Amino acid sequence: MTSTLTFLRENTAWLAAGFLLTLTSSFGQTFFISIFAGEIRGAFGLSHGDWGAIYSAGTLVSGITMIWAGTLTDRFRVRELIQVVLPFFALACLAMAVAPGAWALPFVIFALRLAGQGMTTHIAIVAMGRWFVATRGRALSVASLGITLGESLMPLSFVALLGVAGWRSLWLLAALLILCVVPVLLSLLRLERTPQADLDASPSVGMEGRAWQRGEVLRHWLFWLILPLVLAPPFFVTSLFFQQVLLAEIKGIAHLSLVALFPVFTVCAVTTMMVSGVALDRLGTFRLLTFLLLPMACGLLTLSLAHSLPGMALGMALVGMTSGANATLPNAFWAEAYGTRYLGSIKAMATSAMVFGSAIGPVVTGVAVDAGIGFETQLQMMAGYCLIAMLLAAIGLRRAGRLLAPAGEVDVVGA
């Protein structure tokens, strides 16, 4: 406990910056944008299928763009990037507020997803992975709390505000809040180190005792064995949240009753996030990552079979456990396996895969329902996928573990 408190105290500014960035990313996350789905469809005369296609298209293109945009974190400091990314993010929110027609929505969704789910989150996670080595797990846990807090507070707060304000006005509020974050972050990062200077002097290496470049990672077998595991959480969690109304109808419960279970998801996510961060610092990602999807597999199966609120709560809790661990284990894996010298460009591929998974989830599940494959059956298929992905990851991690360089690097920012 003392060492954790010392860690928090000595690194408050950097950890607060990471937390604030991930919290701000909420305005570009599915759980926030979906709040306004009904209002957007009504305003522009869109069907559920139209809105899902627009959302997935914008998200998919943003994921492709992240492959390039994410490399900027290897060239510029966080302080410099946020002065471009966050104003662009605010403009995207403003564009949603004044969107003149349905034709504009794909471009607006692209900008929201690229700036929010993509770059704002990416900047925070890469910074934590680069600034910290021995305490990387705890740093990622603290920073990722911002997303979890956003999942808890943003839907409730803005749904309540919808009762007293128009949906366009609330997007204006989101733009204003993002701009207010910029000076706070600049203050927190006024003593930020230059990543290149630190990394050139004391790089954190990966397998084979060297820093891997993105092309090498793409050609390496471990990346392709881990990719199915990395894709699962964003695909399945996004699908679950996106299809929440359908799930409530299938289970014969009120939508509000299902939403009331979200805090269970959040509590379990936060708890697992913090525990996994501490475990990661002690055991390393190679020993833990294999089991990432086990709670989710059990949770999805439970959700498919349950027909009572306690059963649904258990399912949400189990899915939340994987969601929490997913904030630390995969993000630390890229640094541990491939080093931090080119972490921005390597992590950009992972972020792109994450965005891709969240993009196709709503489309695939919606098309499957239209084709007669019930959502409960889909949940069972998702659970089966998790088991296969864990098996592939176990094979890859067991073999790759022998290639790891000896531990001992010193933290870039603090111990």
C-alpha positions as CSV (number, residue, x, y, z in Angstrom):
1,M,0.0,0.0,0.0
2,T,2.8,2.4,0.9
3,S,4.6,1.8,-2.4
4,T,1.4,2.4,-4.3
5,L,0.7,5.6,-2.5
6,T,4.3,6.7,-3.1
7,F,4.0,5.9,-6.8
8,L,0.8,7.9,-7.0
9,R,2.2,10.9,-5.2
10,E,5.5,11.0,-7.1
11,N,3.7,10.7,-10.5
12,T,0.5,12.6,-9.9
13,A,0.8,15.0,-12.8
14,W,1.5,12.3,-15.5
15,L,-1.1,9.9,-14.2
16,A,-3.7,12.7,-13.9
17,A,-3.0,13.7,-17.5
18,G,-3.5,10.1,-18.7
19,F,-6.7,9.8,-16.7
20,L,-8.1,13.1,-18.0
21,L,-7.3,12.1,-21.6
22,T,-9.1,8.8,-21.4
23,L,-12.1,10.5,-19.6
24,T,-12.3,13.1,-22.4
25,S,-12.3,10.3,-25.0
26,S,-15.8,9.4,-23.7
27,F,-17.3,11.9,-26.1
28,G,-16.1,9.7,-29.0
29,Q,-17.0,6.4,-27.5
30,T,-20.0,4.2,-28.5
31,F,-21.5,4.4,-25.0
32,F,-21.8,8.2,-25.4
33,I,-22.7,8.5,-29.0
34,S,-25.4,5.8,-28.7
35,I,-27.2,8.0,-26.1
36,F,-28.4,10.2,-29.0
37,A,-29.2,7.4,-31.5
38,G,-33.0,7.9,-31.2
39,E,-32.8,11.7,-31.6
40,I,-30.4,11.4,-34.5
41,R,-32.5,8.8,-36.3
42,G,-35.6,11.0,-35.8
43,A,-34.0,14.2,-36.9
44,F,-32.7,12.7,-40.2
45,G,-35.3,10.1,-40.9
46,L,-33.0,7.1,-40.5
47,S,-33.9,3.5,-39.8
48,H,-32.0,1.4,-37.3
49,G,-30.1,-0.2,-40.2
50,D,-29.2,3.1,-41.8
51,W,-27.8,4.5,-38.5
52,G,-25.9,1.3,-37.9
53,A,-24.3,1.4,-41.4
54,I,-23.4,5.1,-41.0
55,Y,-21.9,4.5,-37.6
56,S,-19.9,1.4,-38.7
57,A,-18.6,3.1,-41.9
58,G,-17.3,6.2,-40.1
59,T,-15.8,4.0,-37.4
60,L,-14.1,1.7,-39.9
61,V,-12.5,4.5,-41.8
62,S,-11.3,6.1,-38.6
63,G,-9.7,2.8,-37.7
64,I,-7.8,2.6,-41.0
65,T,-6.7,6.2,-40.5
66,M,-5.3,5.3,-37.1
67,I,-2.7,3.1,-38.7
68,W,-1.0,6.4,-39.8
69,A,-2.2,8.8,-37.2
70,G,-1.1,6.7,-34.3
71,T,2.6,6.9,-35.5
72,L,2.6,10.6,-34.5
73,T,3.1,9.6,-30.9
74,D,6.6,8.4,-31.9
75,R,7.4,11.8,-33.2
76,F,5.7,14.4,-31.0
77,R,5.3,14.9,-27.3
78,V,1.9,14.5,-25.7
79,R,1.8,18.2,-24.9
80,E,2.2,19.0,-28.6
81,L,-0.3,16.4,-29.8
82,I,-3.2,17.5,-27.5
83,Q,-3.0,21.0,-28.9
84,V,-4.1,19.6,-32.3
85,V,-6.1,16.5,-31.4
86,L,-8.4,18.0,-28.8
87,P,-9.4,21.1,-30.8
88,F,-10.2,18.8,-33.7
89,F,-12.2,16.6,-31.3
90,A,-14.2,19.7,-30.2
91,L,-14.8,20.6,-33.8
92,A,-16.2,17.1,-34.4
93,C,-18.7,17.6,-31.5
94,L,-19.6,21.0,-32.9
95,A,-20.2,19.4,-36.3
96,M,-22.6,16.9,-34.8
97,A,-24.5,19.8,-33.2
98,V,-24.9,21.6,-36.5
99,A,-25.1,18.6,-38.9
100,P,-27.4,19.8,-41.7
101,G,-28.4,16.4,-43.0
102,A,-27.8,12.7,-43.0
103,W,-25.1,13.0,-45.7
104,A,-22.9,14.7,-43.1
105,L,-23.1,12.0,-40.5
106,P,-20.5,9.6,-41.9
107,F,-17.9,12.4,-41.8
108,V,-19.0,13.5,-38.3
109,I,-18.8,9.9,-37.0
110,F,-15.4,9.5,-38.6
111,A,-14.1,12.6,-36.9
112,L,-15.6,11.7,-33.5
113,R,-14.2,8.2,-33.5
114,L,-10.8,9.2,-34.8
115,A,-10.3,11.9,-32.3
116,G,-12.0,10.3,-29.4
117,Q,-11.9,6.5,-29.4
118,G,-8.8,6.7,-31.6
119,M,-6.2,9.4,-30.9
120,T,-7.2,10.7,-27.5
121,T,-7.1,7.2,-26.0
122,H,-4.0,6.2,-28.0
123,I,-2.0,9.2,-26.8
124,A,-2.8,8.4,-23.2
125,I,-2.1,4.7,-23.4
126,V,1.2,5.1,-25.4
127,A,2.4,7.7,-22.9
128,M,1.8,5.4,-19.9
129,G,3.5,2.5,-21.7
130,R,6.5,4.7,-22.6
131,W,6.9,6.7,-19.4
132,F,6.7,3.7,-17.0
133,V,8.4,0.3,-17.1
134,A,8.5,-1.3,-13.7
135,T,5.1,0.2,-12.8
136,R,3.6,0.1,-16.2
137,G,0.6,-2.0,-15.1
138,R,-0.4,0.4,-12.3
139,A,0.1,3.4,-14.6
140,L,-2.2,1.9,-17.2
141,S,-4.8,1.0,-14.6
142,V,-4.9,4.6,-13.3
143,A,-5.1,6.2,-16.7
144,S,-7.7,3.7,-17.9
145,L,-10.0,4.6,-15.0
146,G,-11.0,7.6,-17.1
147,I,-12.8,5.4,-19.6
148,T,-14.5,3.4,-16.9
149,L,-15.7,6.6,-15.1
150,G,-17.0,7.9,-18.4
151,E,-19.0,4.7,-18.9
152,S,-20.6,5.2,-15.5
153,L,-21.2,8.9,-15.5
154,M,-21.7,10.1,-19.1
155,P,-24.8,8.1,-20.1
156,L,-26.6,8.8,-16.8
157,S,-25.7,12.5,-16.9
158,F,-26.5,13.2,-20.5
159,V,-29.7,11.1,-20.6
160,A,-30.9,13.3,-17.7
161,L,-29.9,16.4,-19.5
162,L,-31.8,15.3,-22.6
163,G,-34.9,15.9,-20.5
164,V,-34.2,19.6,-20.2
165,A,-32.1,20.4,-23.3
166,G,-32.0,19.5,-27.0
167,W,-29.6,16.9,-28.2
168,R,-27.8,19.5,-30.4
169,S,-27.2,21.7,-27.4
170,L,-25.6,18.8,-25.5
171,W,-23.1,18.2,-28.3
172,L,-22.2,21.9,-28.0
173,L,-21.7,21.3,-24.3
174,A,-19.4,18.4,-25.1
175,A,-17.3,20.6,-27.4
176,L,-16.9,23.2,-24.7
177,L,-15.9,20.6,-22.1
178,I,-13.2,19.2,-24.4
179,L,-11.8,22.7,-24.9
180,C,-11.8,23.3,-21.2
181,V,-9.6,20.2,-20.7
182,V,-6.8,21.6,-22.9
183,P,-5.3,24.2,-20.5
184,V,-5.6,21.7,-17.6
185,L,-3.5,19.2,-19.5
186,L,-1.0,21.7,-20.6
187,S,-0.5,22.7,-16.9
188,L,-0.1,19.0,-15.9
189,L,2.4,18.4,-18.6
190,R,4.5,21.5,-18.3
191,L,7.4,19.3,-17.2
192,E,6.8,16.5,-19.7
193,R,9.9,14.8,-20.9
194,T,10.7,14.4,-24.6
195,P,10.0,10.8,-25.5
196,Q,12.8,10.6,-28.1
197,A,15.5,11.9,-25.7
198,D,14.5,9.4,-23.0
199,L,14.1,6.4,-25.3
200,D,17.4,7.0,-27.2
201,A,19.2,7.1,-23.8
202,S,17.5,4.2,-22.1
203,P,15.1,2.2,-24.4
204,S,12.9,-0.5,-23.0
205,V,13.5,-3.5,-25.2
206,G,11.3,-6.4,-26.2
207,M,11.9,-9.9,-27.3
208,E,15.4,-10.9,-28.4
209,G,16.6,-7.9,-26.4
210,R,15.9,-5.3,-29.1
211,A,13.3,-2.7,-30.2
212,W,11.0,-3.9,-32.9
213,Q,9.8,-1.8,-35.8
214,R,6.2,-2.1,-37.0
215,G,7.1,-4.0,-40.2
216,E,8.9,-6.6,-38.2
217,V,5.9,-7.0,-35.8
218,L,3.6,-7.5,-38.8
219,R,5.8,-10.3,-40.1
220,H,6.2,-12.0,-36.8
221,W,4.0,-15.0,-36.0
222,L,3.1,-13.8,-32.4
223,F,1.2,-10.8,-33.7
224,W,-1.2,-13.0,-35.7
225,L,-1.7,-15.4,-32.8
226,I,-2.6,-12.6,-30.4
227,L,-4.7,-10.6,-32.8
228,P,-7.9,-12.7,-32.4
229,L,-7.7,-12.2,-28.7
230,V,-7.2,-8.4,-29.1
231,L,-10.2,-8.1,-31.4
232,A,-12.7,-9.8,-29.1
233,P,-13.3,-7.3,-26.3
234,P,-14.1,-4.3,-28.5
235,F,-16.2,-6.4,-30.9
236,F,-18.2,-8.1,-28.2
237,V,-18.6,-5.3,-25.7
238,T,-19.5,-2.8,-28.4
239,S,-22.1,-5.2,-29.8
240,L,-23.5,-5.8,-26.3
241,F,-24.0,-2.1,-25.6
242,F,-25.2,-1.4,-29.1
243,Q,-27.8,-4.1,-29.0
244,Q,-28.9,-3.4,-25.4
245,V,-32.5,-2.5,-26.4
246,L,-32.8,-5.7,-28.4
247,L,-31.3,-7.7,-25.5
248,A,-33.9,-6.2,-23.0
249,E,-36.7,-7.1,-25.4
250,I,-35.5,-10.7,-25.8
251,K,-35.2,-11.1,-22.0
252,G,-38.6,-9.5,-21.4
253,I,-37.2,-6.9,-19.1
254,A,-37.5,-3.1,-19.2
255,H,-34.6,-1.3,-20.9
256,L,-34.1,0.9,-17.8
257,S,-33.8,-2.3,-15.7
258,L,-31.0,-3.5,-18.0
259,V,-29.2,-0.1,-17.9
260,A,-29.4,-0.2,-14.1
261,L,-27.0,-3.2,-14.3
262,F,-24.3,-1.2,-16.0
263,P,-22.9,-0.1,-12.6
264,V,-22.3,-3.8,-11.9
265,F,-20.3,-3.9,-15.1
266,T,-18.4,-0.8,-14.1
267,V,-17.5,-1.9,-10.5
268,C,-16.2,-5.2,-11.7
269,A,-14.3,-3.5,-14.5
270,V,-12.6,-1.1,-12.2
271,T,-11.8,-3.7,-9.6
272,T,-10.3,-6.1,-12.2
273,M,-8.4,-3.2,-13.8
274,M,-6.6,-2.3,-10.6
275,V,-5.9,-5.9,-9.6
276,S,-4.6,-6.7,-13.1
277,G,-2.4,-3.7,-13.0
278,V,-0.7,-4.8,-9.8
279,A,-0.5,-8.4,-11.0
280,L,1.0,-7.3,-14.3
281,D,3.9,-5.5,-12.6
282,R,4.7,-8.7,-10.6
283,L,4.1,-11.4,-13.2
284,G,4.3,-9.8,-16.6
285,T,1.8,-9.9,-19.4
286,F,3.0,-13.2,-20.9
287,R,1.7,-15.1,-17.9
288,L,-1.6,-13.3,-17.7
289,L,-2.8,-12.4,-21.2
290,T,-3.9,-16.0,-22.0
291,F,-6.7,-15.8,-19.5
292,L,-8.0,-12.4,-20.6
293,L,-11.1,-13.7,-22.3
294,L,-12.1,-16.4,-19.8
295,P,-14.5,-14.2,-17.7
296,M,-16.0,-12.8,-20.9
297,A,-16.6,-16.2,-22.3
298,C,-18.4,-17.2,-19.1
299,G,-20.3,-13.9,-19.0
300,L,-21.5,-14.1,-22.6
301,L,-22.7,-17.6,-22.1
302,T,-24.5,-16.5,-18.9
303,L,-26.2,-13.6,-20.6
304,S,-27.4,-15.9,-23.4
305,L,-29.0,-18.3,-20.9
306,A,-30.2,-16.0,-18.1
307,H,-33.8,-14.7,-17.9
308,S,-33.7,-12.9,-14.6
309,L,-32.0,-9.7,-13.4
310,P,-29.7,-11.5,-11.0
311,G,-28.5,-13.8,-13.8
312,M,-28.1,-10.8,-16.1
313,A,-26.1,-9.0,-13.4
314,L,-23.8,-12.0,-13.1
315,G,-23.2,-12.0,-16.9
316,M,-22.5,-8.2,-16.9
317,A,-20.1,-8.6,-14.0
318,L,-18.1,-11.3,-15.8
319,V,-18.0,-9.3,-19.0
320,G,-16.9,-6.3,-17.0
321,M,-14.0,-8.3,-15.6
322,T,-12.5,-8.8,-19.0
323,S,-13.2,-5.2,-20.0
324,G,-11.2,-4.1,-17.0
325,A,-8.3,-6.4,-17.6
326,N,-8.4,-5.4,-21.2
327,A,-7.4,-1.8,-20.3
328,T,-4.0,-3.0,-18.9
329,L,-2.9,-6.4,-20.2
330,P,-3.0,-6.0,-24.0
331,N,-1.7,-2.4,-23.8
332,A,1.3,-3.5,-21.7
333,F,1.9,-6.5,-23.9
334,W,3.0,-4.4,-26.9
335,A,5.7,-2.7,-24.9
336,E,6.8,-5.8,-23.1
337,A,6.9,-7.9,-26.3
338,Y,8.3,-5.4,-28.8
339,G,9.9,-2.6,-26.8
340,T,9.0,1.1,-26.5
341,R,11.2,2.7,-29.1
342,Y,8.5,2.4,-31.8
343,L,5.6,1.8,-29.4
344,G,3.4,4.5,-31.0
345,S,3.4,2.9,-34.5
346,I,3.0,-0.6,-33.1
347,K,0.2,0.4,-30.7
348,A,-1.5,2.2,-33.6
349,M,-2.0,-1.2,-35.3
350,A,-3.6,-2.5,-32.1
351,T,-5.8,0.6,-31.8
352,S,-6.8,0.3,-35.4
353,A,-7.8,-3.4,-34.8
354,M,-9.8,-2.3,-31.7
355,V,-11.6,0.3,-33.7
356,F,-12.2,-2.2,-36.5
357,G,-13.7,-4.6,-34.0
358,S,-16.0,-2.0,-32.6
359,A,-17.0,-0.9,-36.1
360,I,-18.1,-4.3,-37.4
361,G,-19.7,-5.5,-34.2
362,P,-23.0,-3.6,-34.7
363,V,-23.2,-4.5,-38.4
364,V,-22.4,-8.2,-38.0
365,T,-24.8,-8.7,-35.1
366,G,-27.6,-6.7,-36.8
367,V,-27.2,-8.6,-40.1
368,A,-27.2,-11.9,-38.2
369,V,-30.4,-11.0,-36.4
370,D,-32.0,-10.1,-39.8
371,A,-30.8,-13.4,-41.1
372,G,-32.6,-15.3,-38.3
373,I,-29.7,-15.9,-36.0
374,G,-31.0,-14.8,-32.6
375,F,-28.9,-12.6,-30.4
376,E,-28.8,-15.2,-27.6
377,T,-27.3,-17.7,-30.1
378,Q,-24.8,-15.0,-31.2
379,L,-23.7,-14.6,-27.6
380,Q,-23.0,-18.3,-27.4
381,M,-21.0,-18.1,-30.6
382,M,-19.0,-15.2,-29.2
383,A,-18.2,-17.3,-26.1
384,G,-16.9,-20.1,-28.3
385,Y,-14.7,-17.6,-30.2
386,C,-13.2,-16.5,-26.9
387,L,-12.1,-20.0,-26.1
388,I,-10.5,-20.4,-29.5
389,A,-8.7,-17.1,-29.3
390,M,-7.4,-18.0,-25.8
391,L,-6.0,-21.3,-27.2
392,L,-4.2,-19.5,-30.0
393,A,-2.8,-16.9,-27.6
394,A,-1.6,-19.6,-25.2
395,I,0.4,-21.3,-28.0
396,G,2.0,-18.0,-29.1
397,L,2.8,-16.7,-25.6
398,R,4.3,-20.0,-24.4
399,R,6.7,-20.0,-27.4
400,A,7.5,-16.3,-27.4
401,G,8.1,-16.2,-23.6
402,R,11.5,-17.8,-24.2
403,L,12.5,-14.8,-26.4
404,L,12.0,-12.1,-23.7
405,A,14.9,-10.0,-22.7
406,P,15.9,-10.1,-19.0
407,A,13.9,-7.6,-16.8
408,G,15.6,-4.7,-15.2
409,E,14.9,-1.5,-17.1
410,V,14.3,1.6,-15.0
411,D,11.2,3.7,-15.3
412,V,11.4,6.6,-17.6
413,V,9.4,8.9,-15.4
414,G,9.3,7.4,-12.0
415,A,9.5,4.2,-10.1
